Structure formats: C-alpha cells, structure tokens
Amino acid sequence: MLLTSEINIRDPFVYVENGVYYMTGTRGPTCWGPADGFDGYRSTDLTHWEGPFEIFHRPEGFQPDRNYWAPEIHAYQGSYYLFATFNEETRKKGTMILKADAPLGPYVLHSEGRITPGEWDCLDGTFYLSPEQVPYMVFCHEWQDAVEGHGHLGDGTVCAVQLSEDLRHPVGEPRVLFAASQAQPWIRSIEHPRYPGPNYITDGPFLYRTSDGTLVMLWSSFGEHGYVEAVARSDNGDVTGNWRIDETPLFAENGGHGMLFTTTEGQLTLVLHSPNTHLEERPVFIPIDESRLICRTARSTCC
C-alpha cells in the first residue's frame, strides 16, 4: 500500500466505479523526457492506494517515445477509454485514444493515430459527451507551436473537435473555444529563452456540469503565485457555446491540471497536483462546494 503523499504523479485523474477510486496520471520521473507507459492506482479511501499497476506499456512499433502526459479514464458504450498525450522527435505531440475492458487496463491503441491535428502541437485531450450524446474531445493547442510568418503561437488556446461515435477519428475541424490571454486580470505570461514573450499557457481542460445545468471547464495556466486551476463557463450549456473565463482562479497556490469527481460519500472533490515542481508533485484532494462553480449574478466574483 502507498499513501497519497508517496505517489509522484502530475495531472492526476480519478475515475470512480462501484465504490472504488481508480487514479492515474503522468509519471513524475519520466514527465520531461523518454517515457514508455502509464500507471494506475486503486483505493477505497483516497488515502491508501494499491499499485502502481502498469495500465499501458509502449508496444513494439509504437513510435511515440517521450512526454507521455495526462492520461484520463472515461467509460463509454461499455468500454474504458484512455485519452493521453504522446510525443516523439520527428512529429508534433498530440492526443491519442486507447481502449480497455477494465479501468486499470491493459489499454491498447484504439484511435486511428492522433485525434489532434497532425500539423499542430497539442496536449491534454479530455472527453465530453453532449446532451445529445455527441462525443467530443477538448484539448489545448500549445503556445510553443510554430506559426508560419509569426514565429510561434505565444497564446495557447483551448479547442474542441467532434469525434466519430466509435471514438476512432475526428469529425470536421477543431473549433477554438478561448485563448489563454483572455483570462484577465489574473493570468501571467511566462518567459522562455527560445520563445520571445509574452507567452500565455493553456493546460488540462476538464468539463463538468453543475446541478443547475451550467457547463464549466477547469483548466490551468500561470498566475501571480505560480500554476493555477481556473474556471471557464459556456453561455449555452454546451461545448458549442461562447466561453467566459472567471476573474478568480479556483486554486491559485502553485498547483493545477485538475479534475472534479464525486466521492462515495457524495462530496464533490477537486484533485490536482501540487506543488508544480519536478519530482515533488503529489495528488491533492480538496472538497468543493458546487456553489463556487455556479455564477449566480452578473457581478459575482466568479465571473
């Protein structure tokens, strides 16, 4: 058994089924270089964890060999799907979809290669099923991506693309939902020696529908105190709407790339990694009052 404090992962994701919590995430030690798999953990109390169990291992002939990031477990049409980002030297990084018969796998490649556009650097795909049962993937277009005639993008975006019903390939072109620089007044740019700034980051989208029907999106960037967990919301209750970013982050103290789940006791809970420091990242569980996600008045500090 491992305690939560002993698990070094980034981008934690928790899937709950039959009273059991299944957690996965980016392996801390291999986050920024060569990588060959993802691990999963199992718990009934969010404190003591069985594992790690390797839920995906790079098979022979699988080209991506670095930056295995942000795996997410989603149940859909009787199977389990792992949305995850992969990278390699000769191609741009992007999200693929894997499939298994159980939450902890083993997962095998399901999609027809990358779901994200091959000419874009992309990351952090997440699953969204519309009220009409239309599947989408929401993902980030990297701020570092080269833009012909303009150096690099510099302003990361969150995008959505419709998926085929079997989740094997995209349907149509991606739609930009919002850009990181729209997150005023709290967002801060980052400096990079190879990319003249200002540079604004988008990471880790995750969609959640509140009890009043509001569709909110958790996502991460950088604020005054480091990595943050932010909130955006759709004006029509669907991914196809116009998105407005809250004026105040949900978590602003050097932690992020989170998601929401409901515990077996009915408590809405935010999990994210903190601190945002290599080899020190740990899953952190924070009880959330859903009212913090519901914008009740036009002048509310949440929006």
Order of alpha helices (4+ residues) and beta strands (2+ residues): beta-beta-beta-beta-beta-beta-beta-beta-beta-beta-beta-beta-beta-beta-beta-beta-beta-beta-beta-beta-beta-beta-beta-beta
